[in-house]
Amino acid sequence: MESTQLNNMEDNKIEKPSLYGEIEEIEDEVEKRFKQFKNFDKISCYYPFDHRFVDKSKRIDPESKVAKKMQLEWEILEKNLPCSIFVRTYKERFDIMRVAVAGLEGTPYCHGLFFFDIYFPSSYPARPPEIVHHSNDLNSNYRDGKVPTSLPNFNQWYKKTSQRWNPKQSDILQVLVSIQQHVLNGTPYVKESLLNSFIEGQSKKSNKEVFMLNCEAMLCTLKFPPVHFKDLVQGHYRVRAHQILLICKAQMKINIDNALNQLFFKLLKAFEVNGAYCRHHYDISLQEAESSEHQEERSQSNGYTYKFINKFKNML
């Protein structure tokens, strides 16, 4: 049976090093910006060039019914968003929105950040919004973001959800909460037609695979954070690095898996470059599992890897 080890981790402190469990962190500008990152914000400077729907439509008249409806929904989001969902809207583009949803503990998506690009048609709310997962091209076959490998059932789920859209009662907040609860859940590969026959062993194996994809997505997101979410990405993974690595180590003890071992070391190095103190995770037993190539690359100074720092400098 799969086992996950999750420990709550406190925020990092300013200038005076403090020890939390096994992690010592010194707060810098990254953490300051992370603490200031709002769950909801309206961006006035520019809309994101990497948004999936940025070229889709003409700008909506600020005095139109759609614009007024969107402003009303913005108010609802600002007052009611869960602490694990982050929304950015754009004053120059009422028709688009970008959202980050954090995976909940107890699921294979735990501690991951999942981004969604949203488009509101000119007939909204008569028609539901269009939503795609803003993936980081984990699989080169899915570069349009429509079939992200880390969320294999999202399109099918949202197609059914949009069919139940009620213009008088439905809103985007309901959709975002549903994504977190019904898509980023503990049975990501289960399809309705297979629920009764889906055996426990298959479910567990799938969850492990999804957790590994989740970790791969973390690496991609750290390298290429979506526009307007860099402060969230850097701070989020700095604070949660310890918990994520503990889960990996717990899985490595259960199953001897070379792919997971190598993924662990990639995460460790990426988290260190991002500013998290992770040296205490690099114990003797794990050193033996690390490839000789990675051992040569690793520096023993402050737990950082100089070659990886240079490699990631232009990616963060």
Secondary structure, DSSP 8 states (H G I E B T S, - for coil): -------------BSS-EEETTEEE-B-HHHHHHHH--SEEEE-S---TT-TTTTSS----TTSHHHHHHHHHHHHHHHH--TTEEEEEETTEEEEEEEEEE--TTSTTTT-EEEEEEE--TTTTSS--EEEE----SSGGGTTSSS-TTSTTHHHHHHHHHHT--TTT--HHHHHHHIIIIISSS-TT--GGGTTT--HHHHHHHHHHHHHHHHHHHHHHHHS--TT-HHHHHHHHHHHHHHHHHHHHHHHHHS--HHHHHHHHHHHHHHHHTT---GGG--HHHHHHS-HHHHHH---STT--HHHHHHHTTT-
